[in-house]
Amino acid sequence: MHSFASHRHRKSKASPAQKTKGLVLNSGWRYDLGEWLHNTFSFQGMFRKLRRRTINLAQLQPGEQVLDVGCGTGTLALEAARWVGREGRVTGIDPGDQQITHARAKAARRHVDIDFQVGVIEQLPFLDQTFDVVFSTLMMHHLPAPLKRQGLAEIARVLKPGGRLIIADFTHKQERTGSAARFHAGGSRLQDLETLLREARFDQLATENLPRPCFSSFPGASIVRAYKC
């Protein structure tokens, strides 16, 4: 889960086939520390609320196959694993090798079996129609428009017919007010996400906004749930 842009954009050790044209956050445990600091002192716990709402909208069922694209250090994937149980399977990919290393360590400490891999959204290393649910949380703003289209086409490829895609991203910078306008991470316009999803042949779109609490620098967020045609 990519929650905020960091000044620690370290180089990934991914092979040429795994390199992405999008932004790569690659700070491992420092990423989790930064997220905790933001969540505790600036965002009034909104990261936790956003994850919870994202999971609830996915309507995960025991035994389902789940993919978290841009999984970061694996926090959302670990939560998803609780819902699908031992009969299910959760996979997370991220272009940052340090993010994946830290995600694997977190899963091992919790004795949770999750397949974390270094990988990129433009070339998902999975067979067609593998997953019931795909998450993309707080990372679409890291991608240029052509890569968003390519990535959504890949997500549609690996989703089963009728599979669910949940996208969550920060409110676009130009739509923020007050202290939230100073938050450095980018964001997405809800209308733009809806257009891209329809182009990728998703339907039954349901959208909602997660508003910014008073006296918080949380920039607000939008969540979209869509089904593969």
Residue pairs with C-beta under 8 A, 6 or more apart in sequence:
1 51
1 68
1 70
1 71
1 72
1 73
1 74
1 75
1 76
1 137
1 138
1 139
2 25
2 70
2 72
2 137
2 138
2 139
2 142
3 35
3 38
3 47
3 72
3 138
3 185
4 34
4 35
4 38
4 138
4 183
4 184
4 185
5 23
5 25
5 142
5 184
5 185
5 186
6 25
6 27
6 30
6 31
6 34
8 25
8 26
8 27
8 30
8 31
9 23
9 24
9 25
9 26
10 26
10 27
10 96
10 98
11 26
12 18
12 19
12 24
12 26
12 95
12 96
12 97
12 98
12 118
13 97
13 118
14 20
14 95
14 97
14 118
14 120
17 123
18 95
18 118
18 119
18 120
18 123
19 95
19 120
20 95
20 120
20 121
20 122
20 147
21 122
21 143
21 144
21 147
22 95
22 120
22 121
22 139
22 142
22 143
22 144
22 147
23 142
23 143
24 95
24 96
25 31
25 72
25 96
25 99
25 142
26 95
26 96
26 97
26 98
26 99
27 34
27 96
27 98
27 99
28 73
28 98
28 99
28 101
28 102
29 73
29 102
31 72
31 73
31 99
31 102
32 73
32 75
32 102
35 47
35 75
38 47
39 45
39 46
39 47
39 48
42 216
42 217
42 218
43 216
43 217
43 218
44 213
44 215
44 216
44 218
46 210
46 212
46 213
46 216
46 218
46 221
49 210
50 137
50 138
50 168
50 210
50 221
50 223
51 75
51 76
51 79
51 137
53 168
53 208
53 210
53 223
54 76
54 135
54 137
54 166
54 168
54 223
55 76
55 79
55 80
55 83
57 166
57 206
57 223
57 225
58 66
58 80
58 133
58 135
58 164
58 166
58 225
59 164
60 66
60 80
60 83
60 84
60 88
60 133
61 83
61 84
61 88
61 132
62 83
62 84
62 85
62 87
62 88
63 84
63 85
63 87
63 88
64 84
64 88
64 132
64 133
65 84
65 88
65 89
65 91
65 130
65 131
65 132
65 133
66 77
66 80
66 81
66 84
66 88
66 89
66 90
66 91
66 131
66 132
66 133
66 134
66 135
67 90
67 91
67 92
67 93
67 124
67 126
67 130
67 131
67 133
67 134
67 135
67 158
68 74
68 76
68 77
68 80
68 90
68 91
68 92
68 93
68 134
68 135
68 136
68 137
69 93
69 121
69 124
69 134
69 135
69 136
69 139
69 151
69 155
70 93
70 94
70 121
70 136
70 137
70 138
70 139
70 142
71 77
71 92
71 93
71 94
71 99
71 100
71 103
71 116
72 94
72 96
72 99
72 103
72 139
73 99
73 102
73 103
73 106
74 92
74 99
74 102
74 103
74 104
74 106
74 107
74 114
74 116
75 106
76 135
76 137
77 90
77 91
77 92
77 103
77 107
77 114
77 116
78 106
78 107
78 110
78 112
78 114
80 90
80 133
80 135
81 88
81 90
81 107
81 112
81 113
81 114
84 90
86 113
89 115
90 114
90 115
91 114
91 115
91 116
91 117
91 126
91 131
92 100
92 103
92 114
92 115
92 116
92 117
93 116
93 117
93 118
93 119
93 120
93 121
93 124
93 125
94 100
94 103
94 116
94 118
94 119
95 118
95 119
95 120
96 118
97 118
100 116
100 117
100 118
103 114
103 116
104 116
107 113
107 114
107 116
117 125
119 125
121 136
121 143
121 147
121 150
121 151
121 154
121 155
122 147
122 150
122 151
122 154
123 154
124 154
124 155
124 157
124 158
126 158
127 158
128 157
128 158
129 157
129 158
129 159
129 160
129 161
130 158
130 159
130 160
131 158
131 159
131 160
131 163
132 159
132 160
132 163
132 164
133 163
133 164
133 165
133 166
134 155
134 158
134 159
134 163
134 164
134 165
134 166
135 165
135 166
136 151
136 155
136 165
136 166
136 167
136 168
137 166
137 167
137 168
137 169
138 168
138 169
138 170
138 185
138 221
139 169
140 148
140 167
140 169
140 188
140 193
141 169
141 170
141 185
141 186
141 187
141 188
142 186
143 151
148 196
149 196
149 199
149 200
152 196
152 197
152 199
152 200
152 202
153 200
155 165
155 200
156 165
156 200
156 201
156 202
156 228
159 165
159 228
160 228
161 228
161 229
162 227
162 228
163 227
163 228
164 225
164 226
164 227
164 228
165 197
165 202
165 224
165 225
165 226
165 227
165 228
166 223
166 224
166 225
167 193
167 197
167 223
167 224
167 226
168 221
168 222
168 223
168 224
169 187
169 188
169 193
169 221
169 222
170 183
170 185
170 186
170 187
170 188
170 219
170 220
170 221
171 180
171 187
171 209
171 212
171 219
171 220
171 221
171 222
172 186
172 187
172 188
172 189
173 181
173 186
173 187
173 219
175 187
175 189
175 220
176 183
176 187
176 212
176 219
176 220
178 212
179 216
179 217
180 212
180 216
180 217
180 218
180 219
180 220
181 219
182 217
183 217
183 218
183 219
185 219
187 219
187 221
188 222
190 207
190 209
190 222
190 224
193 222
193 224
194 205
194 207
194 224
197 205
197 224
197 226
198 205
201 228
201 229
202 226
202 227
202 228
202 229
203 226
203 227
203 229
204 226
204 227
205 224
205 225
205 226
206 224
206 225
206 226
207 222
207 223
207 224
207 225
208 222
208 223
209 220
209 221
209 222
209 223
210 220
210 221
210 222
210 223
211 220
212 218
212 219
212 220
